[in-house]
Amino acid sequence: MIYLIHICVGLFLMILQSSVKPYFKLFDGFYDLLSVFVIFLGIYRPVRESLSMAIFVGIVMDTLTGGPFGLYLTIYLWILFGIRAGISFLHIKSFFLLPIVISSGVLAGSIISSFVAGMAASEAVFFSKALWMAAEQVFWAVLTGTLLLSFIRYGYSKLNRWQNELFIKKGTHGFFRRAEK
């Protein structure tokens, strides 16, 4: 059931990113919304769930964008591995560290995509544009990344509470009832 929820949230963010975001000029330099979702999965979900969903959303984004295949998959896996490595020696769940973690993940994704795009562009012009794009994405990540992550976390907590009430409720109420003796 949780994988279905992950897929729905990932697809919703993909639709929001590819269909709604381009119509607003303000969000031209906005970061990849799915990178925050992968950061959420890396921090708050088990490794098996976060790895499988990072692979899934990476492959789907690669097929949707039409860019070099494996770019988003590589970005999401590096972000996930960085988060999992950071958990081993930092308390990443701290509210004060979340903006740093999110902006670091967005910066890593921007560096990887700039490196791939830079292989096909002229060096002098591209470097200044890539630097400006990375700075703008990190700026947006600092401003809105924690809010988006908190919103995703709140939605998952509400869903978990609803799921516990529906499926795991004790007594004669709920979806699964105890056998009467």
C-alpha positions as MATLAB code, in Angstrom:
seq = 'MIYLIHICVGLFLMILQSSVKPYFKLFDGFYDLLSVFVIFLGIYRPVRESLSMAIFVGIVMDTLTGGPFGLYLTIYLWILFGIRAGISFLHIKSFFLLPIVISSGVLAGSIISSFVAGMAASEAVFFSKALWMAAEQVFWAVLTGTLLLSFIRYGYSKLNRWQNELFIKKGTHGFFRRAEK';
ca = [
       0.000    0.000    0.000;
       2.794    2.426    0.865;
       4.420    1.939   -2.527;
       1.178    2.954   -4.200;
       1.153    6.127   -2.104;
       4.792    6.833   -3.029;
       3.973    6.372   -6.711;
       0.954    8.695   -6.480;
       2.947   11.410   -4.713;
       5.788   11.055   -7.221;
       3.427   11.236  -10.192;
       1.641   14.251   -8.680;
       4.963   16.074   -8.281;
       5.963   15.128  -11.842;
       2.704   16.530  -13.220;
       3.045   19.656  -11.114;
       6.626   20.141  -12.257;
       6.097   19.470  -15.943;
       2.595   20.830  -16.528;
       1.914   23.611  -14.039;
       5.312   25.100  -13.198;
       6.288   26.157  -16.758;
       3.282   28.493  -17.006;
       4.548   30.730  -14.204;
       7.507   32.920  -15.137;
       8.399   33.306  -11.454;
       9.311   29.617  -11.233;
      11.685   29.489  -14.221;
      14.720   28.921  -12.026;
      12.910   26.669   -9.577;
      14.547   23.418   -8.452;
      13.412   19.879   -9.199;
      10.479   19.090   -6.893;
      11.183   15.377   -6.968;
      14.585   15.933   -5.401;
      12.807   17.092   -2.223;
      10.623   13.981   -2.403;
      13.740   11.797   -2.683;
      15.260   13.675    0.272;
      12.081   12.988    2.257;
      12.237    9.307    1.366;
      15.905    9.134    2.305;
      15.368   10.739    5.699;
      12.040    9.346    6.869;
      11.524    6.036    5.062;
      13.440    2.716    5.171;
      16.240    2.079    2.692;
      14.276   -0.465    0.663;
      11.380    1.925    0.089;
      13.504    4.969   -0.619;
      15.863    3.167   -3.011;
      13.100    1.529   -5.023;
      11.141    4.785   -5.291;
      14.238    6.799   -6.229;
      14.881    4.330   -9.044;
      11.226    4.459  -10.113;
      10.886    8.263  -10.198;
      14.308    8.562  -11.838;
      13.383    6.234  -14.683;
       9.970    7.853  -15.164;
      11.483   11.360  -15.219;
      14.130   10.199  -17.694;
      11.467    8.875  -20.036;
       9.308   11.992  -19.693;
      11.990   14.638  -20.217;
      13.552   13.325  -23.386;
      17.038   14.261  -22.199;
      19.972   11.922  -21.759;
      18.637    8.705  -20.314;
      19.842    8.091  -16.781;
      20.339   11.751  -15.854;
      17.511   11.965  -13.307;
      18.161    8.432  -12.135;
      21.768    9.393  -11.415;
      20.736   12.629   -9.687;
      18.184   10.944   -7.434;
      20.482    8.054   -6.535;
      23.346   10.398   -5.622;
      21.009   12.524   -3.522;
      19.674    9.409   -1.804;
      23.144    7.987   -1.154;
      24.283   11.348    0.211;
      21.296   11.518    2.550;
      21.811    7.962    3.785;
      25.525    8.637    4.335;
      24.706   11.862    6.177;
      22.273   10.073    8.493;
      25.090    7.859    9.734;
      26.973   10.750   11.363;
      24.537   13.716   11.542;
      21.076   14.206   12.982;
      19.589   15.267    9.644;
      16.013   15.251   10.945;
      16.759   18.402   12.917;
      14.613   21.328   11.774;
      17.653   23.600   11.622;
      19.644   21.237    9.395;
      16.812   20.557    6.920;
      17.378   23.734    4.819;
      21.079   22.862    4.549;
      20.321   19.256    3.619;
      17.708   20.254    1.034;
      19.883   22.962   -0.520;
      22.836   20.540   -0.632;
      20.692   17.964   -2.425;
      19.442   20.571   -4.896;
      22.998   21.809   -5.445;
      24.201   18.253   -6.086;
      21.414   17.733   -8.635;
      22.235   21.046  -10.295;
      25.936   20.184  -10.512;
      25.226   16.782  -12.070;
      22.784   18.188  -14.625;
      25.130   21.093  -15.415;
      27.991   18.677  -15.959;
      25.942   16.604  -18.399;
      24.625   19.676  -20.225;
      28.079   21.260  -20.240;
      29.493   18.469  -22.360;
      27.439   19.761  -25.292;
      27.864   23.524  -24.791;
      30.617   26.091  -25.194;
      32.597   26.555  -22.010;
      32.649   30.324  -21.386;
      28.981   31.104  -21.822;
      27.702   27.902  -20.286;
      29.700   28.171  -17.056;
      28.231   31.535  -16.112;
      24.683   30.401  -16.917;
      25.138   27.155  -14.970;
      26.506   29.050  -11.987;
      23.558   31.456  -12.034;
      21.079   28.587  -12.425;
      22.593   26.686   -9.487;
      22.535   29.781   -7.283;
      18.909   30.465   -8.158;
      17.876   26.880   -7.466;
      19.663   26.847   -4.110;
      17.986   30.159   -3.231;
      14.556   28.684   -3.978;
      15.464   25.499   -2.082;
      16.386   27.464    1.027;
      13.143   29.456    0.832;
      10.644   26.728   -0.027;
      12.357   23.346    0.375;
      11.689   22.944    4.074;
       8.081   23.982    3.570;
       7.582   21.401    0.810;
       9.296   18.694    2.858;
       7.157   19.553    5.888;
       4.032   19.438    3.733;
       4.963   15.991    2.383;
       5.774   14.788    5.890;
       2.464   16.111    7.235;
       0.558   14.366    4.437;
       2.298   11.082    5.166;
       1.568   11.374    8.902;
      -2.124   12.017    8.199;
      -2.186    9.072    5.804;
      -0.470    6.845    8.359;
      -2.977    7.865   11.031;
      -5.885    7.164    8.679;
      -4.401    3.812    7.689;
      -3.957    2.816   11.341;
      -7.530    3.746   12.134;
      -8.915    1.849    9.180;
      -6.836   -1.328    9.158;
      -5.324   -1.809   12.584;
      -8.095   -0.651   14.866;
      -8.669   -3.035   17.751;
     -12.042   -4.321   18.795;
     -14.974   -5.010   16.561;
     -14.626   -1.815   14.553;
     -12.440   -1.315   11.562;
     -11.785   -3.141    8.346;
     -10.315   -6.297    9.898;
     -12.506   -7.458   12.762;
     -11.474   -9.827   15.477;
     -12.992  -13.250   15.383;
     -15.843  -13.596   17.852;
     -15.385  -16.324   20.457;
];
